[in-house]
Amino acid sequence: MVRADYAARGWARLPFDAELAAWAEAARPAARAALADPALRARWLDCEGTWFVGVDALANDAEGRVAGGPALPEGLRAAVAALEGPLPPLHRAQLSTVFPGYPKPRAGESAAALRYRATRDAAHVDGLLPEGPARRRHLREPHRWILGLPLSEADAEAAPLVVWEGSHAIMRAAFAEAFAGIAPEAWGDVDVTEAYHAARRRAFETCRRVPLPARPGEAVLVHRRALHGVAPWGAGAAAAPEGRCIAYFRPLCAEPGGWLAAP
């Protein structure tokens, strides 16, 4: 039933695991150090100090160990494997950290882009990168899945991850048409801007927007094609001093064609 629900919804909340909570506790000091590092702050602190983007900012190894701490626990590995296959060797996690007042404009962001961030949670599909002055979209990073592991305590209204339920199916239909007759190795060369924007509009119109707050010891698994974003920081919401901090793992598909695989 869990697998069927995940296939239909495009997301799953994995239950609290004491060993995962211990992993988060061991990783938290390294996350705090990264958030305080002047070089990383200069590179990744954006939105007028309300979002630390933090790509590759957590110094974990391929098993998820941070500063000599534990590897990602077997319970988490088994839960992910049941839905999306075994965990591959892990890249350094993103430390997506949000602070009170989010969203403020990103550096160079237009007024229209800020409105989209505030009213549509900056909703996007990972791996579809905007390129050039016109920000044309190309599938440059075909991920297998998105695994979010909270590292800090935060209220449910403290800028949670949000997902448009079922949007992965809309995206699959749109991109199957956009990539028809093209070898997967060449998909990244295809300008998919119009197809993506049209599919995104359909998702907004037809899919349920689901906030997914979580605490250390829980995990959220998001389908690789699911439309998702970050909600604004709610009035009166509180979080740990390090903000609402989530470590994200996004391994790439072993084969580029796997990005369109069912579900």
Secondary structure, 3 states (H helix, E strand, C coil): CHHHHHHHHCEEEECCCHHHHHHHHHHHHHHHHHHHCHHHHHHHEECCCCEECCCCCCCECCCCCECCCCCCCHHHHHHHHHHHCCCCCCCCCEEEEECCCCCCCCCCCCHHHHHHHHHHCCCECCCEEEECCCCEEEECCCECEEEEEECCCECCCECCEEEECCHHHHHHHHHHHHCCCCCHHHHHHCCCHHHHHHHHHHHHHHCCEEECCCCCCCEEEEECCCCEEECCECCCCCECCCCEEEEEECCECCCHHHHHCCC
